[in-house]
C-alpha cells in the first residue's frame, strides 16, 4: 500500500436515534482498526435525503441507506442518485421492510446488499466495513 488510504463511509437514516446509534457503533469500530494502519476514516451522517444529496462525496466507499426515508423517498431513489455519480460505492440498504419486491428492486437498481434491521444489523455492517479495510490495507 502506498500513501494514506481513505475509507469514506456515509449513513443516511432519518430516525435520529438510530442514526446516532449507528454512527457511534461505526466510530467505535473505526477506532479499533486505526491502530497500525495507514488508513484515514471519514464518516458522514445524514438524517434527510436532500442534505445527503447535496453533500454526497463521489469517492465514498460504503453508503448505509435506510430504505424508508422522509418525504416519500426510498432507498431506491438514493441508489439511483449514487449510481449516477459513483458505480464503485458499496450501497447497503438497511430496512425493516417486509416487502420483498422493494428489496429485490433495490438490488436491481444497483444496491450491493440488504441488511435487515434487527439485533444483528451492526454486526453485519461491521463485517462489511472490516472487509473494506482489508482491501485498502493490501
Contact map, one row per residue, 1 for C-alpha under 8 A:
111000000000000000000000000000000000000000000000000000000000000000000000000000000000000000000000000000000000000000000000000000000000000111
111110000000000000000000000000000000000000000000000000000000000000000000000000000000000000000000000000000000000000000000000000000000000000
111110000000000000000000000000000000010000000000000000000000000000000000000000000000000000000000000000000000000000000000000000000000000000
011111000000000000000000000000000000011100000000000000000000000000000000000000000000000000000000000000000000000000000000000000000000000000
011111100000000000000000000000000000011100000000000000000000000000000000000000000000000000000000000000000000000000000000000000000000000110
000111110000000000000000000000000000001111000000000000000000000000000000000000000000000000000000000000000000000000000000000000000000000000
000011111000000000000000000000000000001111000000000000000001100000000000000000000000000000000000000000000000000000000000000000000001100100
000001111100000000000000000000000000000011110000000000000011110000000000000000000000000000000000000000000000000000000000000000000000000000
000000111110000000000000000000000000000011110000000000000001111100000000000000000000000000000000000000000000000000000000000000000000000000
000000011111000000000000000000000000000000111100000000000001011100000000000000000000000000000000000000000000000000000000000000000000000000
000000001111100000100010000000000000000000111100000000000000001110000000000000000000000000000000000000000000000000000000000000000000000000
000000000111110000100000000000000000000000001111100100000000001111000000000000000000000000000000000000000000000000000000000000000000000000
000000000011111101100000000000000000000000001111000000000000000011001000000000000000000000000000000000000000000000000000000000000000000000
000000000001111100100000000000000000000000000111000000000000000001001100000000000000000000000000000000000000000000000000000000000000000000
000000000000111111100000000000000000000000000010000000000000000000000000000000000000000000000000000000000000000000000000000000000000000000
000000000000111111110000000000000000000000000010000000000000000000000000000000000000000000000000000000000000000000000000000000000000000000
000000000000001111111000000000000000000000000000000000000000000000000000000000000000000000000000000000000000000000000000000000000000000000
000000000000101111111100000000000000000000000000000000000000000000000000000000000000000000000000000000000000000000000000000000000000000000
000000000011111111111110000000000000000000001110000000000000000000000000000000000000000000000000000000000000000000000000000000000000000000
000000000000000111111111000000000000000000000000000000000000000000000000000000000000000000000000000000000000000000000000000000000000000000
000000000000000011111111100000000000000000000000000000000000000000000000000000000000000000000000000000000000000000000000000000000000000000
000000000000000001111111110000000000000000000000000000000000000000000000000000000000000000000000000000000000000000000000010000000000000000
000000000010000000111111111000000000000000101000000000000000000000000000000000000000000000000000000000000000000000000000000000000000000000
000000000000000000011111111100000000000000000000000000000000000000000000000000000000000000000000000000000000000000000000000000000000000000
000000000000000000001111111110000000000000000000000000000000000000000000000000000000000000000000000000000000000000000000010000000000000000
000000000000000000000111111111000000000000000000000000000000000000000000000000000000000000000000000000000000000000000000000001000000000000
000000000000000000000011111111100000000000100000000000000000000000000000000000000000000000000000000000000000000000000000000000000000000000
000000000000000000000001111111110000000000000000000000000000000000000000000000000000000000000000000000000000000000000000000000000000000000
000000000000000000000000111111111000000000000000000000000000000000000000000000000000000000000000000000000000000000000000000001000000000000
000000000000000000000000011111111100000010000000000000000000000000000000000000000000000000000000000000000000000000000000000000000000000000
000000000000000000000000001111111110000000000000000000000000000000000000000000000000000000000000000000000000000000000000000000000000000000
000000000000000000000000000111111110000000000000000000000000000000000000000000000000000000000000000000000000000000000000000000000000000000
000000000000000000000000000011111111100000000000000000000000000000000000000000000000000000000000000000000000000000000000000000000000000000
000000000000000000000000000001111111111100000000000000000000000000000000000000000000000000000000000000000000000000000000000000000000000000
000000000000000000000000000000111111100000000000000000000000000000000000000000000000000000000000000000000000000000000000000000000000000000
000000000000000000000000000000001111110000000000000000000000000000000000000000000000000000000000000000000000000000000000000000000000000000
000000000000000000000000000000001111111000000000000000000000000000000000000000000000000000000000000000000000000000000000000000000000000010
001110000000000000000000000000000101111100000000000000000000000000000000000000000000000000000000000000000000000000000000000000000000000010
000111100000000000000000000000000100111110000000000000000000000000000000000000000000000000000000000000000000000000000000000000000000100110
000111100000000000000000000000000100011111000000000000000000000000000000000000000000000000000000000000000000000000000000000000000000000000
000001111000000000000000000001000000001111100000000000000000000000000000000000000000000000000000000000000000000000000000000000000000000000
000001111000000000000000000000000000000111110000000000000000000000000000000000000000000000000000000000000000000000000000000000000000000000
000000011110000000000010001000000000000011111000000000000000000000000000000000000000000000000000000000000000000000000000000000000000000000
000000011110000000000000000000000000000001111100000000000000000000000000000000000000000000000000000000000000000000000000000000000000000000
000000000111100000100010000000000000000000111110000000000000000000000000000000000000000000000000000000000000000000000000000000000000000000
000000000111110000100000000000000000000000011111101100000000000000000000000000000000000000000000000000000000000000000000000000000000000000
000000000001111100100000000000000000000000001111101100000000000000000000000000000000000000000000000000000000000000000000000000000000000000
000000000001110000000000000000000000000000000111111100000000000000001100000000000000000000000000000000000000000000000000000000000000000000
000000000001000000000000000000000000000000000111111110000000000000001100100001000000000000000000000000000000000000000000000000000000000000
000000000000000000000000000000000000000000000001111111000000000000000000000000000000000000000000000000000000000000000000000000000000000000
000000000000000000000000000000000000000000000111111111100000000000000000000000000000000000000000000000000000000000000000000000000000000000
000000000001000000000000000000000000000000000111111111110000000000000000000000000000000000000000000000000000000000000000000000000000000000
000000000000000000000000000000000000000000000000111111110000000000000000000000001000000000000000000000000000000000000000000000000000000000
000000000000000000000000000000000000000000000000011111110000000000000000000000000000000000000000000000000000000000000000000000000000000000
000000000000000000000000000000000000000000000000001111111000000000000000000000000000000000000000000000000000000000000000000000000000000000
000000000000000000000000000000000000000000000000000111111101000000000000000000000000000000000000000000000000000000000000000000000000000000
000000000000000000000000000000000000000000000000000000111111000000000000000000000000000000000000000000000000000000000000000000000000000000
000000000000000000000000000000000000000000000000000000011111000000000000000000000100110010000000000000000000000000000000000000000000000000
000000010000000000000000000000000000000000000000000000001111100000000000000000000000010010000000000000000000000000000000000000000000000000
000000111100000000000000000000000000000000000000000000011111111000000000000000000000000010000000000000000000000000000000000000000000000000
000000111000000000000000000000000000000000000000000000000011111000000000000000000000000111000000000000000000000000000000000000000001000000
000000011100000000000000000000000000000000000000000000000001111100000000000000000000000011110000000000000000000000000000000000001000000000
000000001111000000000000000000000000000000000000000000000001111110000000000000000000000011110000000000000000000000000000000000000000000000
000000001111000000000000000000000000000000000000000000000000011111000000000000000000000000111100000000000000000000000000000000000000000000
000000000011100000000000000000000000000000000000000000000000001111100000001001000000000000111100000000000000000000000000000000000000000000
000000000001110000000000000000000000000000000000000000000000000111111000011000000000000000001110000000000000000000000000000000000000000000
000000000000000000000000000000000000000000000000000000000000000011111000011100000000000000001110100000000000000000000000000000000000000000
000000000000000000000000000000000000000000000000000000000000000001111101111000000000000000000010000000000000000000000000000000000000000000
000000000000110000000000000000000000000000000001100000000000000001111111111000000000000000000000000000000000000000000000000000000000000000
000000000000010000000000000000000000000000000001100000000000000000011111100000000000000000000000000000000000000000000000000000000000000000
000000000000000000000000000000000000000000000000000000000000000000001111100000000000000000000000000000000000000000000000000000000000000000
000000000000000000000000000000000000000000000000000000000000000000011111110000000000000000000000000000000000000000000000000000000000000000
000000000000000000000000000000000000000000000000100000000000000000011111111110000000000000000000000000000000000000000000000000000000000000
000000000000000000000000000000000000000000000000000000000000000001111001111111000000000000000000000000000000000000000000000000000000000000
000000000000000000000000000000000000000000000000000000000000000011111000111111100000000000001000000000000100000000000000000000000000000000
000000000000000000000000000000000000000000000000000000000000000000100000111111110000000000000000000000001100100000000000000000000000000000
000000000000000000000000000000000000000000000000000000000000000000000000111111111000000000000000000000000000000000000000000000000000000000
000000000000000000000000000000000000000000000000100000000000000010000000011111111100000000000000000000000000000000000000000000000000000000
000000000000000000000000000000000000000000000000000000000000000000000000001111111110000000100000000000000100111000000000000000000000000000
000000000000000000000000000000000000000000000000000000000000000000000000000111111111000000000000000000000000110000000000000000000000000000
000000000000000000000000000000000000000000000000000010000000000000000000000011111111100000000000000000000000000000000000000000000000000000
000000000000000000000000000000000000000000000000000000000100000000000000000001111111111010000000000000000000000000000000000000000000000000
000000000000000000000000000000000000000000000000000000000000000000000000000000111111111000000000000000000000010000000000000000000000000000
000000000000000000000000000000000000000000000000000000000000000000000000000000011111111000000000000000000000000000000000000000000000000000
000000000000000000000000000000000000000000000000000000000100000000000000000000001111111000000000000000000000000000000000000000000000000000
000000000000000000000000000000000000000000000000000000000110000000000000000000000111111110000000000000000000000000000000000000000000000000
000000000000000000000000000000000000000000000000000000000000000000000000000000000111111110000000000000000000000000000000000000000000000000
000000000000000000000000000000000000000000000000000000000000100000000000000000000000011111000000000000000000000000000000000000000000000000
000000000000000000000000000000000000000000000000000000000111111000000000000000000100011111100000000000000000000000000000000000000000000000
000000000000000000000000000000000000000000000000000000000000111000000000000000000000000111110000000000000000001100000000000000000000000000
000000000000000000000000000000000000000000000000000000000000011110000000000000100000000011111000000000000000011110000000000000000000000000
000000000000000000000000000000000000000000000000000000000000011110000000000000000000000001111100000000000000001111100000000000000000000000
000000000000000000000000000000000000000000000000000000000000000111100000001000000000000000111110000000000100001011100000000000000000000000
000000000000000000000000000000000000000000000000000000000000000111100000000000000000000000011111000000000000000001111000000000000000000000
000000000000000000000000000000000000000000000000000000000000000001110000000000000000000000001111100000000000000001111000000000000000000000
000000000000000000000000000000000000000000000000000000000000000000000000000000000000000000000111110000000000000000011100000000000000000000
000000000000000000000000000000000000000000000000000000000000000000100000000000000000000000000011111100100000000000010000000000000000000000
000000000000000000000000000000000000000000000000000000000000000000000000000000000000000000000001111100000000000000000000000000000000000000
000000000000000000000000000000000000000000000000000000000000000000000000000000000000000000000000111111100000000000000000000000000000000000
000000000000000000000000000000000000000000000000000000000000000000000000000000000000000000000000111111110000000000000000000000000000000000
000000000000000000000000000000000000000000000000000000000000000000000000000000000000000000000000001111111000000000000000000000000000000000
000000000000000000000000000000000000000000000000000000000000000000000000000000000000000000000000001111111100000000000000000000000000000000
000000000000000000000000000000000000000000000000000000000000000000000000000000000000000000000000101111111110000001000000000000000000000000
000000000000000000000000000000000000000000000000000000000000000000000000000000000000000000000000000111111111000000000000000000000000000000
000000000000000000000000000000000000000000000000000000000000000000000000000100000000000000000000000011111111100000000000000000000000000000
000000000000000000000000000000000000000000000000000000000000000000000000001100100000000000001000000001111111111000000000000000000000000000
000000000000000000000000000000000000000000000000000000000000000000000000000000000000000000000000000000111111111110000000000000000000000000
000000000000000000000000000000000000000000000000000000000000000000000000000000000000000000000000000000011111111000000000000000000000000000
000000000000000000000000000000000000000000000000000000000000000000000000000100110000000000000000000000001111111000000000000000000000000000
000000000000000000000000000000000000000000000000000000000000000000000000000000110010000000100000000000000111111100000000000000000000000000
000000000000000000000000000000000000000000000000000000000000000000000000000000100000000001111000000000000111111111000000000000000000000000
000000000000000000000000000000000000000000000000000000000000000000000000000000000000000001110000000000000010011111000000000000000000000000
000000000000000000000000000000000000000000000000000000000000000000000000000000000000000000111000000000000010001111100000000000000000000000
000000000000000000000000000000000000000000000000000000000000000000000000000000000000000000011110000000100000001111110000000000000000000000
000000000000000000000000000000000000000000000000000000000000000000000000000000000000000000011110000000000000000011111000100110000000000000
000000000000000000000000000000000000000000000000000000000000000000000000000000000000000000000111100000000000000001111100100000000000000000
000000000000000000000000000000000000000000000000000000000000000000000000000000000000000000000111000000000000000000111111100000000000000000
000000000000000000000000000000000000000000000000000000000000000000000000000000000000000000000001000000000000000000011111100000000000000000
000000000000000000000000000000000000000000000000000000000000000000000000000000000000000000000000000000000000000000001111110000000000000000
000000000000000000000000000000000000000000000000000000000000000000000000000000000000000000000000000000000000000000001111111100000000000000
000000000000000000000000000000000000000000000000000000000000000000000000000000000000000000000000000000000000000000111111111110000000000000
000000000000000000000100100000000000000000000000000000000000000000000000000000000000000000000000000000000000000000000011111111000000000000
000000000000000000000000000000000000000000000000000000000000000000000000000000000000000000000000000000000000000000000001111111100000000000
000000000000000000000000000000000000000000000000000000000000000000000000000000000000000000000000000000000000000000100001111111110000000000
000000000000000000000000000000000000000000000000000000000000000000000000000000000000000000000000000000000000000000100000111111111000000000
000000000000000000000000010010000000000000000000000000000000000000000000000000000000000000000000000000000000000000000000011111111100000000
000000000000000000000000000000000000000000000000000000000000000000000000000000000000000000000000000000000000000000000000001111111110000000
000000000000000000000000000000000000000000000000000000000000000000000000000000000000000000000000000000000000000000000000000111111111000000
000000000000000000000000000000000000000000000000000000000000010000000000000000000000000000000000000000000000000000000000000011111111100000
000000000000000000000000000000000000000000000000000000000000000000000000000000000000000000000000000000000000000000000000000001111111110000
000000000000000000000000000000000000000000000000000000000000000000000000000000000000000000000000000000000000000000000000000000111111111000
000000100000000000000000000000000000000000000000000000000000100000000000000000000000000000000000000000000000000000000000000000011111111100
000000100000000000000000000000000000001000000000000000000000000000000000000000000000000000000000000000000000000000000000000000001111111110
000000000000000000000000000000000000000000000000000000000000000000000000000000000000000000000000000000000000000000000000000000000111111111
000000000000000000000000000000000000000000000000000000000000000000000000000000000000000000000000000000000000000000000000000000000011111111
100010100000000000000000000000000000001000000000000000000000000000000000000000000000000000000000000000000000000000000000000000000001111111
100010000000000000000000000000000000111000000000000000000000000000000000000000000000000000000000000000000000000000000000000000000000111111
100000000000000000000000000000000000000000000000000000000000000000000000000000000000000000000000000000000000000000000000000000000000011111
